[in-house]
Amino acid sequence: MLLKSLEFFLAVAESGSFSLAAQKMYTVQSNITSHVKKLEEELGVILFNRNNPVTLTNAGQQLHSYAVQMIALHNKAKKIFQEGDIDPNETIRLGSMETTAAIRLPQLLNQCMQQYPNLPIELQTHPTRYLLSAVQQGEVDCAFVASKYLIPELYSLPVWQEQLVLVCPKQQTHFPDVAKLAKTRFIAFRQGCSYRHAIELFLNDHSVPPSQIMEMGSLDGIVSCVELGVGFALLPKSYLNKVVEKVSLTCFELNTESAHFITYLVAQSPETWGTNLKQFIHFIEQQFELKVA
């Protein structure tokens, strides 16, 4: 059914006349008649009693209810897109690395909710590689990922710069030497995590063969393993600063290029964004007007 046909149908129903409906819709009567006829053929019913005035049949009364709703939804959708309004029925699927979700997002999302209280957001955490694929495939709308470079095929907004630190058990009082690094396992997230790749870069910087890596699914799990002496880890300094009083760890700063990552907000190209995603990304852009170099 064409929206124009439904608009003409409603005009006839409201005016009780094909000729008056034509005047109201600024068209000729034959156009109104043609559209109504097509509706009747498509639905297999007669919509009007052709009396004077024209009245709705039982089938016409039934269609009238649907037509009003369909036109209202059409107008609502048009208004939302034209005016950029928040649509409370459309959820933004936001992806994030777990470290970013734990450190950075609570305050940011709280500020966003204060500005846009009706903006629905669903957060899911995954490694960077998964998130990049999910954005490209349209499985998430946007995501916070770690990278050393812009992602050219995606909209990429630099938002935070993270410095990784070497995290060791409390009894490790000095920076571990090459021999210690070579025989110590590292605790990390699963494959696809940018910070896991940083372990390989870090060891390569120190001419140490790739270490055995034990996978953990959460930050708490990684920290607990390091506390117990299971191994070392590389984690953002911003995270350790938040938990320093709650954990028993020793942290060593790293001065190598491998220790620095930028967190980007990535999404598909702007012409694909709905109004909610536009509002959310515009909010993020406002928060980070001074882009990370």
N, C-alpha and C positions, 0 to 999 in steps of 0.2 A: 504494500500500500504506500502510495506517495503521500508525503506530508501535505502537499498542495491539495491533493484530493480530499484529505481529511479536513483541511481548512475550509474548502468549498462546501463539503458536507455539513460542517457545523454552521456555516453562514446560512445555508438553506434552512436548517433546523431552527435557528434562532429567529430568522426573519419570516418564515412560513411562506416563502416565495422564491422561485428561481430567479425571477427578474430583479427583485430587491437584493438578493444575495449577489447578483452580478454587479449591481450598483455599488454595494458595500465593498466588494473585492476589486473594484475598478477593472472589470473585464466584461466580456460579452456573455449573454445568457447561454449561448451554445457551448461555450467553454465550461461553464458550470455543469450543464446537463451532461456533457461528455465525461467529465471526471466522476460524477455521481454514477453514471452508467457503468463505467469501468470498475468502480468499487462494487457495485451490485453483481457484475459478472464474476469478479474475483472471489467474492464471498459466497456466491450462489444464493443470494437472497434479494428481496425487494426492500429498500430502506425507507421509502416514502409512500404515503398515500397521496396520489396526485389529485387532491381536492383543492378547494380554495377556502381557507388557506391550506398549504401543504402541511401534512402532519407526519410524524415518525411512525413507522410500523413497529411491531414488537422487536424485530431484528434491528431496526434503526435505533430504538431506545438502548438496546444492548451495545451497539457500536458506539453510540454517543458517549457512553461512560469511558470506553477505551480511548476514543479520539481525544477527549478532553485531557486525559492523562498523558497521552503521547505528545500532544502539542505542548503541554506544560513542561514535560521532560526535555523536549527539543529546545524550548525557549530558555530553560534553566541551564542546559549544557552550553548553549550559545552565549548566554550571559557570563557564565563562569570563564569560558575561554577568552571572550572579548575583554572582560574586566580583570582577569587574573585572580578571581576570587578563590579562596580556600574551599575545596570540596571535602566535606567531612566523611564522605563515603569512599574516598580513594586513599588507601594507605601507601605511604612511601616505604619501600623495602630498602632499608639502609644496611649495608654491610660494613664490617670493621674488623681489623685485627684485634685480638683479645687484649693486647697491651694498651692499644688506643682506647678501647672500650672501658678499660679499667681506670686509666689515668686521665684521659682528656675529655671523654664524652659526657660524663655526668653533668659537669658544670655547663658545657656547651648546650646540651639538650634541655637543661633546665631553663637557660636563657631563651632558647627557641620556643619552648612551651609557654613562657610568659608573654612572648610577642605574638605567638600564633596558638592560642589555647585549643583551637579546634583542629589542629593539624595532626592527623594520625600517622605515627611512625612505628615501624616494626624493625627491631634491631636483631641482626644475626652476626655471629663472629666466625671467621674462617681465616686461613692463611692468605697472604697476598696473592699467590698464584691462582688460587681458587676464586678469589674475589674478582680479579681481572677478567677471568673467563666468564664469571657470572654476570658481570656488567655487560660484556660484549654480547652475551647470549640473551640479555634481557631478563635474567633470572633475579637480579636485584637492580634497583634503579640508580643507585650511586653507592660508593664505598670509599672508606678511608684505607689506603694501602701505603706500604713503605717502598721507596725506590730511591735510587741515586740520581735518576734522570726523569725528565718528563716522559709520559707515555704518549707518543705522537698520535696514535690512532684514536685516542679518547680525549674528551675535555679533562684537563688536569689542572687543579688549583692547589698550589703549595700552601700548606697551612701550618705545619709544625716542623721544626728540625730536632731530631732526636740524636743524642750522643749515647752510644752503648758503652757500658762498663763491664769489666770482668768481675763476675760474682763468685766468690769462693767461701768455703766454710770459715768460721771465726778463727780457727787455729792457724789458718794460712796468713801469717803476719807480714810476709813480703811477697813481691810480685814473683810468681812461679817462674823457674828457669825453664830452658828448653826441654830438659830431661823430664821435668815434672809435667809440663804441658803434653809431652808426647805419650805419657803413660796414663794420663787422666782422661776419663770419659767426660763428655759434655752433655748437659741436659737441655733439650730444645723441643720446640713444637714440631709437628709432623712436616713432611716434605711440602715445599711450596711456601714456607714462611721465609720472609726476607731476612729476619734476624738469624734464622738457622743458616742461611747462606753466608751470613756475616762471620759465623764460626770458621768456615772454610777459608774465608779471606784473612781473618785474624791469624789463623795458624800458618797460612802461607806467608804472611808478613814476617813471621818469626821463624820461617824455614822449618816448620814442624810438619810432619806427615799428617794427613787427615786423621782426626781422632774418631774413636768410637762414639756414636751419638745415641743416647737413649731418649726416646720420644715420650713426652708428657702432654696431656691434653689441656692443662690449665696452668696459669701463673702460680697459683698456690702450690700445685704439685711440683713445679720446677723449683720454687724457693725451698720447699720442704726437703726435697732431695739434696739440694746444695747444703742446707743446714746440717743434714745428717752425714755429710761427707761422701755422698754418692758420686759427686762430680762437680764440675764448674758450669757456669752459664754465662751468656752474654745477654744483658737486659738493658732497657733504656734507663738512663740516669734519673729521668723524671719519675719513673716508677719507684726506684729505690729510695729517692728522697721522700716519697710519701709513706714508705713502710719501714724506714730505717730504725725507728724506735720499737717496732714490733717484731723484728727478726734478728737472728744472731748470725750475721754475715760480715765478711770483709769484701770491700769493693775497691777495685783499682781502675783508675781512669786510663783510657787508651788514647794515644795521640796519632794513631794511624788513620788514613783515609777510610779504611774499612769500618771504622767505628761510627761514621756519620751517615745518617739516613734522613731523607725528607719524607714526611707524611703528606700524601696528596689526597684530595677528594677527587675521585674520578667518576665520570658518567659518560653516556653516549653523547653525541653532538647536540647542542642546544635546541635545534629545530625538532628534536624528538621529545622534548620535555612537556609533560602536562603542567597544569597550573600549580599544583602542590609542589612538584619537584622544582619548578621555577622559583617559587617563594622560598623553599628551603635552601637552594643553592645561593639565591640572592642574599639570604640571611648570612650564610657562611662567608660569602664574599665581603659583606659589610664588616664581619668580625675580623677579617684578615686582609684589610686594605693594604697593609705593608707586606707585600709578598716576600716569601723566603727566597733569598738569593740562591 
